[in-house]
């Protein structure tokens, strides 16, 4: 059977190009929106923001887009008036008898008004159309995105989906809406244990994205709330590396700025509610700049081929256990997740080895198939290079909690 083709990356902001998209939701509020604050965002390795935190009118949003432009950060704008009206507050229908609906012409006019308000800024990546839509809204959302693509084919129409273990939710979204990507949120680290459906949810999103030939993005939990503790460095790193293993082509943090008390009992995010850097900011900056940015750049153009769990006695729901394949012969030691990716050279494979634990270090040995693999090369994120030797038959890894190693298996 011929290998699946690697789909070309669409020429859209954040999706296209070599840089891995690293996003943040809930940026600085309007009073805290300064050049220094946006420089702080860029310094932490974030490449884009999703607007919010009381940035609700065109005056504030254009000001923030100007700051983003100066600091090299992109923005997905949540226009709570025009784009919201044509995407989520009203359905789009030609039938005037449909309650709470607008015509396609009216929806197009609203979108064009929003587009023309903001498109002077090179920092505009696109619009956030809907967060966590129900399946019943997909037909109207499909019309909204069709209108958006026609009016602004150079902008990304963004939708974020709910967590779900119903494959029909994601499959129907792809089939009906025909999105440019699949983004979803699910926060797996709840006290006192992991979310038992997390890996199953990721496996469903991965499959839907692969079948559609579009990227998969996810949110990681960077703040504590309602049984979810404040994340440590290791816990954020683990969520990111598990997501990369399952094929993520974009990572988003929830949240950057801590929501104010009126929005619920949140713990501290990367920036406190009064604007101070928390330890989570330092952790995110280290992860983004020293690991996620370089390794994400390597993985972004690759095709996710497989993801399996090795040395795990009780597999979580949706996870697939390890079995030998054409490149990997065996795995010994402690529990790890093995993710295989294919690049432009079909005989080569890229192997991401991720510690299954976010709280304990792990050691494992991955043995390769000597008849298939000519050399093993380990990626050095500090220099963006691979080093290795011909004839190696195994990879010995020592991984800190949540950590991962990227290798390239050169084929014979």
N, C-alpha and C positions, 0 to 999 in steps of 0.2 A: 504494500500500500504506500502511495506517495505521501511524503510528509506534508502537513498542513502548511499553507503559505503564510508568511508573516505579513499581516495587513499593513499597508502604509499608514503612517501617522497623519491624520487630517491636518491641513494647514490652518489651524485655529489657535488662538492664544491659549497658552498653558498646555494644551494637548500636543501641539506641534513643537518642533525645535528640540534641541538636545537636553535642555535643563529639566530636571524633575520638579514637578509642581509641589511646593510645600506651603500650605495655606493655613490661615488662622481665622476663626470665627469670633465675632464680638471684639472688634478692635477698639482703640481709644474712643471715648465719647467725644462729642463736639468740643467741649471746653478743653479737653486734653489733647485735641488734635493739633499738634505742633510739628514743625520740621524735626525737632529733636526726638519726638516720640516715634515718628515714622522712620527716622534713621535707626532708632533702637530696634524697630521691627526688622528692618533689612539686616542689621548687624547680627540678629539671631538666626539668620538663614532663611527667613520666610520670603517666598517669591510672590505671594498674592494674599489678599484679604477678601473676606466676604463682609460686606458692609452690615451695619447694625449698631446696637448700643446708642439708640436715639438719634442716629443720623437718618432722618426721615424726610427731609425736603431737599430740593435741588440746590439751594444755597450751600447747605452743609456738605452735600455730596460732591459738588464741584470743587469746593475748597479741599476736601479730602483727596479727591482725584489729583489735584495739583500737587499736594504733598507727596502722594504716591509716585507721581511722575518724576519729581525731583530726586527721589530715593531709589528709583528702579523697581518699585513694587507695583504689581498689577492689582486690579480690583474687579471683583464681581459685584455689581451694584444691585442691591435689593431696593428698587424703586417702589416705595409703598403706596404710590398713587397710581401712575399710569400702567406700569408693568404688572402691578398687583391686580389692577382692575381687569386687564385682559388675560391674566393667567390663572388667578385663583379666587377673586371676589365675584366675578361674573363668568358664567359659561359663555361659549361662543356658539351661536346658532343663527341660521337663516330664518328660523321660524319665530315670528314675533310673539307667538303664544307661549313660548317657553319662559317661565318665570326667572327673574334675575339673570337675564342673558343680554348679550350685546351682539351685534352683527359682525361678521368678519371685517367689513369695511371700518366699523367703529374700532374694533380691536387693532387693526392695522394703523389707524390714525393715532391711537394711544401709544403704540410702540414707536412709531416714527417720531412722535414728540419727545419721548424719552431718549431715543437714539440721538436726535439732533441736539438735545440739551447737553449731552456728555461726550459725544464722540470727538470733540476737539482735543481730548486728552489721550495721549498715547498709553496712559496707564489703564484705560478702560479695556478690560478683557471680555466683558459680556455682562449679562444680567442674570440674577438669581430669580427664577420664575416661580418656584414652589418648593417648600420644605415639607417632606413627608406627605405626599398626596395619597388619597385613597384610590383604589382601583377604579371606582366609579367616575373619577375625575379624568382618567387617562384620555378619553376621546376629545374632551375640550382642550386638555393640555397639548394634545397632538396638534390641534388647530393653532394654538398659540405659538408653538415652536415652529410650525410651518410658516406662519406669518413672520416670525422673528428672522428666520433664515432667509426668507425672500427679501426682507427690508435691510438686513445687515448680515450678509453671508460671511463677513470677516469677524463677527463676534460670536462668542461661545454662549449658547443658551443652556443654562445650568439648572438642574433639578436634583434635589437630594431626597432619597427614598427612606422609608421607615425600616427598622429592623424587622425581619420576618423569616420564618422557616417554611413559608408556602412558596414553592417554586413558581407557581402561577403568577404571583405578584410581580416578580422580576421579569418573567417571560412575557407577560402581557404588557408590561411597561415597554420592553424592547420592541415587541411586535406592533403595538398601537402607537406609541409616541415617537418611535424611531429616533432615540436620543443620540447625542454625540458621545456620551459616556454614561456609566452607571456609578452613582455615588450613594453610599448608605452610611448610617450611623448605628453602631451597637457597641456598648461599653461593657467589656467582659469582666472587669475586676470589681466585683461587688463583695462586700463583707458578708459571710466569712469565706466564700469560695468563688471559683470562676463561674461565669454564666455557662450552663451546660449546652446551650444552643449556639454558642459563638462560632465554633468551627463549622457547624452545619450551615449557618447563615453565610459564612464566607465561601463555602464550597458552592452554594447556590448562586451567589453573585459572580463568582469566578466563572462558572459554567455559562451563565447567561451572557457575560461579557465576551468570553471566547467565541461562543456561537454567533454572536452579532459582530465580532471583529472590532469591538470598541474598548476603550480603557475602563478599568474599574478603579474608583477612588473610595476612600473611607475616611471616617473621623476616628481619631484616637482620643481617649479620655485623658484630659490633662487637669481636671478639677474634680473635687469631691462634692457629692450631693446625694441625699436620700439613700444611704446605705452603700454608696460608692466612696471609698476613702480618697484622700488626696494622694495623687500619684507620686511615686518615687522616680528617680532617674531610671532605675532598672525596669520598673513597670511600664513607663512610657516607651522605653527602648524595646521591650518585649512586644508590646502591641504593634509597634512599627515593623519589627522584623517578622512577626507572624503575618502581618498584612502583606509585606513584600513577598514572603514565601507563597502566599495564596494569589499572587499576581497583581498586587496593587500598583497602579501607575500614577498615583497621586495620594498624598497624605494631608489631612486637615486636622488641626488641633481644636478641641472644644474644652475650654475657651481661652482666648488670649488675655483679655481684661476680665477681672472678676465682676460678674453681674451684681448690681446693687441689691440690698436686702429686700426691696419691694418685689423682686422677681423670684424669691425663694431662698431657702437656706443653703446657699452655696458656700463651699469652703474656698480657699484661695486658689486662684488660677496662676498664670505666668506673671501677671501684674495684679497687685492687690487692688481692691476697690478704691483706695485713695492714691493709687499711682506708684506704689513702690515695687521694685523687682522682688519677686519671691525666689526661693531656691528652684522652683519649677522653671523659671525663666532661664537660669543658668544651665539647668539640665537640658532644656529644649535647645538652647543655643549650642551646647556641646554636641548633642545628638545630630542636629541639623547640619552644622558646619563641618564636623569631622567624620561623620558616617553617612547620614541620609543623603546629603547632596552628592557626594562622589559615588556612592554605591547605587543611588537612584538613577544617576546619569548612565551607569552601565546597564541597569536592568530595564530602563524605559523602552528601548527599541526591541527588546527580546520578546519572544513568544513563550508564555508559560506552558510548559509541556506536561509536568506532573508535580504533585505535592503529596508527600507521604509522611507518616509518623513512624519512627523507628524506636524500638526498645521501650515502648509504652505498653504497660500490661493491660490497661483497660482503655481502649480508644474512646475519645469523646464522640458524641453523636456527629455524624457526617464526615469524620476523618477516615482516611484510607491507610491501612497498615503497609509497612514496607514489604516489598518483594523484589528480588533481583531483576534488573533490566539490562539492556544492551551496554550500559556504561557503568553501572554500580552493581558490584557483586554481593556486598554484605556490609552490615553495620553492627559494631559491637560497642559496649559501654553503656552510657546513660542515655536517657530519652532525648532525641533530637527530631527536628522536622527537616526533611530533605526536599528541596524544591529544585526542579530541573527546568532550565530554559534553553531555547534554541535561538541561535543568531543567524547571520547571513551565511556562514560556512556550515553546511548541514552536518558534517561529520563531528563538529565540535559541540560541546555542551557546557553550559554554565550551571554550577551547582551551589546553591545557597544553603548552608547548614546552620540551623537556628536552634538555640537552646530552648527546649520545651518549657523550662522553668523560668519564672521571673523572680524567683527568690533564692535559688541555689545555683552554684556553678556546675558545669557538666563537662565531662571528658568522654570523647567517643573516637572511634576509628572507623573510617569509611574506606572500604576496599573497592578498587575499581576493576573493571574487566581488562586484563592485560592484552587480550587480543583486539580490543577496540580502542583503548586509550593509550596514546603514545607518550603523553606527558601531563603532569598536573601543575597548574600555575595558581598561585594564591594572590588575590587582589590586595594591594596596599592602598587604602583610601587616602593616606597622607600625600601620596605622590601620584595617584591615579594610574598605577602601573601593575602589571602582573609579573611575578617572579616564580621560577620553578625549575625543574630538571626533567629530562627525558627518562623514561623507564621507571618512574615511580609507580608503585602499585597501591599505595594507601595514603589517606589523609588523616593525620592525628590532630584533633582539635581540643583545645582547652578554652571553654567559653564561659565568661562571666554570666551572671543572671541576666536573661533577656538578650544576650549578645548573639552575633552571627558572624560567619565567615563566608566570603564569596570566593569560589574557585572556578577556574576554567579548565575543562578536560579536553585536551587537544586530541582529536581523533587521528587514527592511522590512515 
